[in-house]
Amino acid sequence: MRTLDKKAEKVVLGWREWASLPELGIARIQVKMDTGARTSALHVEAFKRVPGTQRARIWIPAGHGAGTVEAEVDILGYSVVKTSTGDRERRPKVTTEIRIGTLRRRIEVTLSRRDSMVHRMIVGRRALRGRAVVDPGRTFLQTPRDGRLA
């Protein structure tokens, strides 16, 4: 087995972790690492384009009865994504910073309704590439199980 030098060490994540999205005002959200998905996806309750701009207002549930967080984002474009049911869906794409334990990364995220999904955000392999590996048999390796983030 090849060993990684100090410079190339990667963060080991559980298949489920707590994360924050500070640019969107999300202090904590439970995320699922999904190496089967190329892109990351975030649940939004509503999405409204700002007329005459490449921006939109989005509403994200804060979780645990804490209401909804409203943010304004730059729309990079749209991606056609194959959903978990095999359908193709056109989704707006944005970038934001994600923080999971010691991992800090700017990632692309598609926005969609994930009402029927257990996890309101999935982190796809593009977001993890080169910086993290996932232990599929473990959870909360970088963050406390109770979700308290430093």
N, C-alpha and C positions, 0 to 999 in steps of 0.2 A: 504494500500500500504506500502511495506517495504521501509524504508529509508536506504541509504548507509552510512556507517561511512566514515570519512575523508580518511582513508587509502584505502578504496575500491571504491572511486569515479571514475567514468569513464568520459572520454572526450566525449562530444556530438558533433557529426559531422553532417553536412548536407549531402544529398544524392550526392552532388557534391562539391568538394573542390579543392583548389590548393595545390600541394605537391612539395617537392623537393626530388631528389635522388642523394645526394652529392657524393656517391662513383662512380656513373656512369657519373658524370659531368652534371647532369640535374638540373638547378637552379629552374625551375618551369615547372610543367606539370599539366594540369587539369585532375583530376581523378574522377571516378564514384565509389561510394560505392555500391557494389553488394553483398548483403547478400544472394542472391540466388546462388552465385558462391562460391564454397569451396576455390578455389585458386585465387591468384591475377595473372593478365596477363599484359604484357607490349608489345607494338608494337615495332618491330625492322624492319628496312628497309632491313638489310642483317645480316647474321650470318655465320661466317667462323671459323671452328675448327683450332686450332694451332696444326700442326702435332706433334705427339709424346707426347701430353700433355692432360690434362683434362681441358684445357682452350679454350676460343673462343674469337674472335674479333666480336663486334657487332656495328651496326650503328643505332642510334636512331635519328629520326627527332627532331630538337630543337624547331620547331613550329614557327609560325608567320614569315616565310621566313628567319629564322635565320640559315639555313643550317642544317647540321647533326653533331651529337656528336658521336665520336668514343670511345669505351671503351673496355678493356680486362677483361673478367670475368672467374671465376672458374665455371665449369659445375658440379653441384651436381649429376646429373643424368637426367633421362627423365620421364615425366609423361604423361599418356594417359588422355586427357581432352575431355569431351563432349562439343562441340561447341554450340553456340547459335542456330545453325540450326539443332542440334541433331546428327551431325556427330562426330566420335571419331578421335582425332588428337594426334599424339605423339609430345610433345614439350620439348625442353631443359629447365632445371630448374636451377635457380641461387638464391643466397641470396643477399640482399642489404638493406641498411638503408633507411627508408622512414620517412620524416618529414612532418607532417600536423599540422600547428599551434603549440600547445604545445606537441603534440604526437610525440614521437621518438620511432621507433620500427624497429627491424631487421626482415625482412619478406622473405618468399620464393616467387619467381615470375617465372611464365613460360613465355617464349619468343615466340611470334608469329607475323604473319602479321595481323594487324587489320585495313587495308586500308579502308574497307567499314564501319567501326564502327565510331560513333561520338566521342567517348572518346578513346584516345590512350592507356589509362591504366585503368584497373578496379582493385579495392581493394576488395578482397574476405573476407569471414567471418573468415578464419583462421588468417588473419592479424589483424583483429579487436577484436577477442575473448579475453575477460578478460580486455580489455583496453579502449574500445570505444563502444558507442551506436550510432545508426543512426536515425536521425529524417527525415523520408521520405518526409515530407512536406516542408522542408527548404533546402536552399543551402548556401554555404559559411559561415558557422557558426564559423569556426576556422581561416579562411583566408579572406582577402578583396576580394570583387567581381572582382576588376580590376586585381587581380593576383600579386600585389606587395607583396613580401614576405620579412619578416624582416631578 
